[in-house]
Amino acid sequence: MTVSPCKPTDMCIILTYRCPMHCQMCNIWDNPTECSKEISVEEIKRLPAVRFINLTGGEPFLRDDLEEIVKVCFTKAPRIVISTSGWLEERVIEIAKKFPKIGIRISIEGLSCKNDALRGQQGGFDKGLRTLLTLKDMGLKDIGFGCTVSNNNSADMLSLYKLSRALNLEFATAAFNNSYYFHKTDNEITNKAEVCADFEKLIHMQLKEPRPKSWFRAFFNMGLINYIEGKKRMLPCEAGMVNFFVEPYGDIYPCNGLEEQYWKERMGNIRETPDFTKLWNSKQAHLVREKVRTCPKNCWMMGTAAPVTKKYIQYPLRWVLKNKWRSLTGKPACIDKRPFKDSNE
């Protein structure tokens, strides 16, 4: 069965694998790219127009041409979010001054001691929080925390969430995993009961919020519980259909969760095939999409979960409405009754 591609709506560009942090759950910093070989502004111009672009790394703010990259990206998408450690405070602030509509997500893995231990740089929490507070004072709206839950930081995740609400900032979550992107094969949550219990607490708090966006974040976090417990995805993975990842050397992948022990194939390379439409509709891209359909990993990451949440909105919407009502009436969310959409339906 040939999977026909849609026009892509979401794009993630990995600008560099250089990074000043030394995170325990990620070895990108130990496998840096060469500056002169990283994807150029001219090559980014070859990429298609989409609805959303995430610029990530490594540390995107290590790119000296980041301003030019952001300019190009705003000609291709109305919303751009940069994922950063916040370590290079002044560079973050300078970009924000020039692009006040930019989104910024600063990765913080816990309160001060926990964050700095996990990210391998003393003072990282202070820099990240100070940068967010400065951005808030500047009037930026699309700013917040990004927290990757690993072993023993899920309690701090709850504290960060409360801090984000007190400051009226966004709060995104992830569970650490293995992939070629992170250069990790030993990321495994071992205290699953504790971590899942903390995610349940987060879900209950998010359902109490007045914002519908937070209710759908609760749905996403239930998907993380599902992933941690080793169960099948609540919604099918359609990576490479409406979203894709661009590596620093121009390779196009359906997602950043691939592992060579399972499978790892690129859809093409924007340097080798400058015409993106030709690349997107190529035989190789079709073969990769077929592999996605039978991928054994069951990942649940925002980059691939968000597009299918929107596409199959009836499944999360029913859960959200039911559990928002339960929250309003003082009842707990139905964590054990999760919606599933089979990929063959």
Phi, psi and omega in degrees: 000123179273128180269118181278130182283148170269171171290128183295144179244337184232134182223135175241124180250117177274102190284332184196156170254007172284142182201137180278347181272161179233063187294143179290328186266007185208131180251022176305317184300335181268001180225059187289153174275163174274128184308314186291345183255359180288153183308135186264168176301317181297324178288325177295329178297338180283345183284158188279166172284136181221183178271331187213137176232130172253125175258123186219187181207216019036201181249105182303329184284001170279347178283121179291338181258024183300323180300316179295323178297314181297320178303312180296317182297326179287348171275349183250341183208145178284340182231125178235131176236131177256126175266128187212161174280341185079004183295323181266072189306310186297323179292321177299314182296320180297317178296319181296324178295322183277336181227078185295348178266001181294148172261143179229126172242118180261124182284116177226125189260006180167186174290179195311301184295315182295314180300311184295327177291317182289327185262358169072021178217118177294135180091000181297319179296314181299315180298314181298313181293318179299321178296316179297318180296322178294316178298321179295317178297331179284347178096007178293141185259322188267069183225154178171189180268151165233122185239124175261118183274126176237208178283130170073020173236011183291329176294320177295329176304318181294322178293320178295321178299314180297323177295319180297322180289322179296328181264359181060049179246158177289157180219111180250146182235159174206160172247135185293151184210174179260144176189166174299328183296315181274350183057041181230142175232359185241016176285114179211127176283117184263332178261063188300319183298316181294315182295315180295323177296321178290324175295324176298318177299319179297317179302314180299319180292321180292325178291338178280347181290157179279348186270126176304327179302322179291328178293321178286333171296323177299318177300315178299318181292331173294326175296328176292321175301314179305315181294314181298325180281356177079023181264168182291157179300147177286333177229149183295152175275126178236036177303138182086359176264305179239356178225159176201162179243139177248123179279162181303332181264013173094355178292141178253122178240156178291331180201179178251018182256007184290146177230136182297333180292339175258293174188152177204108178223138177274157177275337181163189179222129185292341175281321181282328180233086184297336178276105185296322180301319178296317178298312185297329182257012183287163177299320180297318179297321177295319179298320179295319179297323177296322179291325177301321182299332181245017180298131185274358193280330181057036178300157175218089181236152186304322184299330179252340179279322184300313181299319181282335174297319178289319183293318181251050190302333184298329182287306176294327182297317179299317180294316181299311182295317180298315186276337170294319177296318178298320179296318180296331181263012175080017180256152179286158177292153178275080182291327184277352179246089187255140179285142177228136174244114181286142183294343181265356181289000000 
